[in-house]
């Protein structure tokens, strides 16, 4: 349980940093 969380965090980070 690490890749899923990292991907979700990265996705939110990329969208939040838009």
Buried (B, 14 or more C-beta within 10 A) or exposed (E): EEEEEEEEEEEEEEEEEE
